[in-house]
Amino acid sequence: MRTSTLFAALAAVSIAATTAVRAEEPTADTVVATVNGANITLGQMIALRTTLPEQYLQLDDKALFDGILQQIIQQTALAGAATPTKKDELTLENTRIGYLAGKVLEDTAAAAVSDEAVKAAYDAKFAAATPTKEYNAAHILVETEDEAKAIKAELDKGADFDTLAKEKSTGPSGPNAGDLGWFSAGMMVKPFEDAVMAMKPGDVSAPVQTEFGWHIIKLKELRDAAVPTLDDAREELSGDLRQKAVEARVKEVTETAKVEKMTDGIDPAVIKSETILAN
């Protein structure tokens, strides 16, 4: 449903309608208009409202009501003038399936997150966690081992690391003296990480090769990483809970569904043939 044209004609087009006084409370099935005999219901209007961007929801109730109704009237009239092809019908069915599948997963994800579930996940992940280390390092990155060895020799003779990094490092951190800031395990490629973890503050490594080239690494500082508070970790833990719940639901419904594949004898290349949709 496009919303970019929503309310575009509202200022210029008025809806010609005769409104009767209703004796009963409106429901989702209450008909608010007809277009060539096709009913438009209040439920359709409310469902459309839930999909609108925030800026449209700032309109006053009358403008919002009239705009949504006009939009559905226009689309119903246009849809009535369409001649759906086989591709159109199948696309609509795929859209219906995709929407319903997405709704199941949205509901599953929402149900997985509660204060109790987040607290349990926090306790499981952090309550007995041993403090991890964080590293503050800099490096000089060059293309060849010979270049790296030459730089290491200069450093061993007393050359200034920051100066050489600015002059010789090909990495984006070079102009900033090779500074990489603080990082923890898992944030750097393994050969680099292994070298750093074996160093003490002030150490300068021998040349280390990674997929990016050859590095001379200087470990500047080392500290224990603070364990995050529950509030700090809430967003990450909530995301983990949602992801695990969705994966479990997909596995559950797929494994318990009765699935029969009848693909024997079908050439997989047929998937690229749109002409089949004309049959």
Buried (B, 14 or more C-beta within 10 A) or exposed (E): EEEEEBBEBBEEEEEEEEEEEEEEEEEEEBEBBEBEEEEBBBBBBEBBBEEBEEEBEEBEEEBBBBBBBBBBBBBBEEEEEEEEEEEEEEEEEEEEEEEEEEEEBEEBBEEBBEEEBBBBBBEEBBEEEEEEEBBBBBBBBBEEEEBBBBBBEBBEEEBEBBEBBBEBBEBEBBEBBBBBEBBEEEEBEEEBBEBBEEBEEEBBBEBBEBEEBBBBBBBBEBEEBEBBEBEEBBEBBBEBBBEEBBEEBBEEEEEEEEEEEEEEEEEEEEEEEEEEEEE
